[in-house]
Amino acid sequence: MTTTTSSQISQLQQAIGHAIRGKDEAIQLALIALLARGHLLIEDVPGVGKTTLAQALAHSFHCSFQRIQFTSDLLPSDVIGVSVFDQIGQQFEFKPGPIFANIVLADEINRTTPKTQSALLEAMNEAQITIDSHTHRLPQPFMVLATQNPIEHHGTYPLPESQLDRFLIRIRMGYPSHENEKEILRRDASARGAETVEPVMEAEDVLAMQRAAGQVRIDDSLVDYALEIVERTRQNERLALGVSPRGALMLQRAAQARAFVEGRDFCLPDDFKQLLLPVFAHRVIVNARYATTQKRSAQAEVILSEIAEATRVPL
C-alpha cells in the first residue's frame, strides 16, 4: 500500500470518528464493508448512532447519497423507481428511484413488508435493477447501509434469510462509554453530527481502493482454514442452517479489506478470525431444538465462537 492510500484511509477513519465518538471498531467494520464492495447492516436499539454512522460514511467522500425511510406502506416502486407514460413522446419513461445513488441508507429496513424488502435483492447482489424487462446499472461504488431495530420491538418484520445473506457485515453499535457519552452531552448543541463531516476523497479513489483490496494475497492455508470453519457450521447439529458459499466468499473479501485497511498486502489468520462473527453470525440459524431463552443472534455467536476455537489456526 502506498503512503498516500494509507493516509486516505486514516483520513476516512478520522472524518467518520468526528461524528461517532468511541466507536472505532464499528467505523473500521464499516470501512471494511465499503472496500470489500459489500453492504452493512447496523442493528441496535434506537438512539445509539446507527443512522449517524451511515450518514458520516456517506459524507466522508464525494458521492451521491439517498436516505430511504422504510415504513409499512412503502412500495417497491418507491425504492427502485417506476415507468411513467410520456404523453408527448408517446412512450414509457423510467423515473429512477432513490436506490440510484452511491450510498443508500435504508433506515429501519425491518419496518417495511417483505415485498418491499425484496426490491433490494437484485440491487445488492448485482448492482443493477430490472424493471419492465429493462436492466439499469447502478452507480459505482454502490453500497447499502441498512439500520434495523431489534425484532422484539413493535412494528418490525424479520428480514428473510435471502435478504440477510446479501449483507457482508452486521454490527451492533452498543451504548457509549461514560466518557464518550459525557463528551457527546458537552458537545455544541448546534452541531449537526454527520453533516459536519467534510469529504476527504473522491468516489474514484474509493473504486481504486476497492480494486487494490481485491488484490490482497491470501495463502492457501488460510483458504483451507476458512473453509473448515464453514464446513463445521454445516455439520453442527445445533445449527439448522450453516454458512453458504456466498458467506465463505464474503469472509474472504472482508479479510482482504481488513488487511488493506491495516496497511498490508497479505492476509493473516487474525483477519479471518476477527471477522468471523460480523460476517457469519447473521447467516446461520440456530436449530429450534437447541434454542434457549437467549436471543438467537447471541446464541449463534456463541456457537460460532466455539467452532472457531476448535479449529486449528494455520501458522
N, C-alpha and C positions, 0 to 999 in steps of 0.2 A: 504494500500500500504506500502511495506517495505521501509526503508530508502535507501536501495541500488537501488530499482526501481526508486524512486523519484530522486535520484542522476543521474541515467542514462538518464532520461527524460530531466533533466536540462542540462546535457552534450550534448544531442542531439540538444536542442534548441540553446545552445551556439555555437556549431560547425557550424550549419547552419547559425546562425547570424553573424558568422565571414565572410561569403561570401556575405550575404544580409544585408545591413545596414538599420536600421529603419523600418523594415517590420515584427515586432513581431507578429502582428495579422495574416499575411499571413503564417508565419512559424508555428504558433500554428495550423492553419487550415490544413496545410499540414501534420502535425504530427497526428492530429485527423483522417484524411483520412487514413493514414497508419495504425494506431492502430485499426480503425474500419473495416479493411480489405476492404477498398474501393479504388476508383480511383479519381484522382484530375484533374480538367480542369482549366487551367490558361489562362484567356482571357484578352488581353490588346494590346495596340499599340506596335510596335517593339521598342526594346531598353530599356525596363524598368526592365529587370531582370527575365523574365519568365523562360528562359532556365537555367539561373544561379541557380535559386531556385530549379528546378528539379534536376540538377546535384549535388548541395550541399546536398540535401536529400539523393541521391543515394550514395554519398561518405561518408556519416556520419556513416555508419555501413558496415561491411564486407559482400558484396553481389555481385552477377553478375549484370552488368549494360549494357544495349544496347540503343543506340540512333538511331531512325529511322527518317530520314528527309523526310517528306511527300511532294511529288511533284505530278504534274498532270499525269505523266507517270508511277507512282508507281503501281505495280500489287499486288494482294492478295498474290501470291506466294512469293513475295519479303518480306512479313511480316511474314507469318506463316511457310514457307518452301515449299519444293517440293519433290516428289518422283522421284528418278533417277534410271534408269535401270543399274544394275551392270553386266557388260559383263562376269566377272569371275564367280560370283555366280549365274548368270542367274536368277536374281530376282530383284525386285524393292527395293531400299533402301531409306528410308526417310532422307532427309537432313534438320534439323531444321532451321527455320528462326530466326531472331533477337527477335521475341516475346518470345523465350525461355530464359528468364532472370528474376531475382527477381524484378528489377526496369527497366521499359521500358519507355523511353522518346519518345513520339510521337510528334515530333516537327512540328509545323504548320500543325496540323492534318486536318484543313479545306482547305488545298491547294490540297488535293487529291480527287479523284472521290468517289461518294457514294459506288461504288462497292468495292473499296479498304477499305474504312472506315468500311464496314460491316464485313470485315475479323476479326475485333477486337471484335465483339459482343459476340461470344461464349467464347473467352478467358477472357473477362472482367466479364462475368456473371458466368461462371462455372470453371474458372481457368484450361481450357483444350481446345485443338483444335482437330477437326476431319478432317482427310484427307484420301481419298481412303478407307472409311469405317473403318479406324483405329483411335482410340482415344488416344491422347497423353496428359498426365498430365503436367502442367506447374510447375516450381519450386516454392517452398513456402519459405518465403512470396512472393506474386506476386502483383505488383501494376503498373498501367499505369498512368503516368503523361503526360498529353497532353497540349500543348500550342496551342493557336489559335489567329489569328489576327481578329479584328472586321470585321463582314461580309460586311461592307461598303467598305473594301479595295479590290483592283483589284485581280482577280485570286483566289477567295475563293468560296468554296461550303458550304452552310449552313449545319450544322450537323443535320441529321434527328432526330425526337423525340426519336426513339428507341435507338439511339446512345447516346443522351444527358442523357437519363434515366439511363444509365449504370454508369454515373459519380456520385459519392457520393456527391462531393462538387465542386462548381465553385467559383473561386475567381478572383479578379482583383488586379493587383499589384499597379497601380497608380504611379504618379511621386513622387520621394523622396522629403523630406523637404529640405529647403535651407542648413541647417547644414549638413544633411546626404549627400547631393549632393556635398557639399564642401569637405567633408571627402573622398568621392569617387574620386574626382579630385586630391586630395593631396596624395592619396594612391600611393605606389610604382608602377610605370607603368609596371614593370616587373612581378608583382603579377598576378597569373593566376586565381584568384577568387575561384570558386568552387573546382578547382584542389588542392588548398592548404588545404582543409578540411580533417582532419585526422579522420579515423573511431574510434568510441568510444564504439562500441559493436558488437556482432556477430549477424548473421541472426537468430540463435536460440533464442537469447534474445528478438528479435522483436516478434517472434512467441509466446513466453511465455507472453509478454505484451499484445498481441492481445487476447490471451485466457483470461487473467486476466481482460481486459477491457470488455469482453463479459459477465463477472460475476458481473459487477456493478449493484446494486439493483435499480429498478425503481418502485415507488409506483403506485398503480392502478390509483390514481387521476391524475398522470402525463400522463399515457397512455390515459386516457379519454380526457385530455387537448389537447394532440397532435392529437387525432382522431377528436375532434371537429373542430380544425383548418383545418384538411384535408377535412372534410365534407363540411365546408364552402367554400373551394376553388372549390368544385364540384358544389355547388349551386349558386355561384356568377355569375350573368349574364354578368359581364364584362370579365369573363374567359371562353374561348371556350373549354379549357381542364384543368381539375383540377389535383390534385396530385394523383398518382396511389398508389395501395397498396405497391408496391416496394418503392415508395418515403417515405411512412409512416415508413416502416421498416428501411430505410436508416437514417431517422431522429432519430429514437430510437438508432440505433447503434452509430451514431455520438454523441448523447448526452451522452451515456455511455463512449465513448472515451474521450470526453471533461472533464467529471467528473474525469476520471482516470488521465488525464494529470494534472488536478488541485489538485490531491492528495486525492481524495475522493473515497469511495466505494459505494456511493449512488448518485443518480441524484437529481438536484434541478430544479425548473421551469426555472431558468435562462439558464440552459444547453440547453433546448429546444428553448427558445425564441431567444437566441443569434445565434443559428444555423439555424433558420427558413429561412432566405434569402439565405445563401450559399447553403443550401440543396434543397430548393423548387423553387427558382426563375427561374432556367433553366428547370424545369419540367412542368411549366404551360404555356399556350398560351393565349395571350390577344385576346378577341373577336374582329374581324375586325371592327365591328360596333362601338366599343368604342376606336379604335386606334387613337392616336393623332400624332403630329409631333415628340413627344418624342420617343426615342428608345424603342422598345418593351420590352427589358430586364429591362430597368429602370422603365417602366410603370408597369411591373409585380411586381417589388419590392415594388412600391407604394401601389398596391392593396393588396399584402401580408401583408405589414405593417399595413394597415387599418384593415385587418381581425384579425391580432394578437392583435391590440389594442382593438378591440370589443369583444375579447374572454376573459372570466374571468379566471384569473390565480389562480390555487389552492393554498391554504395557507398551 
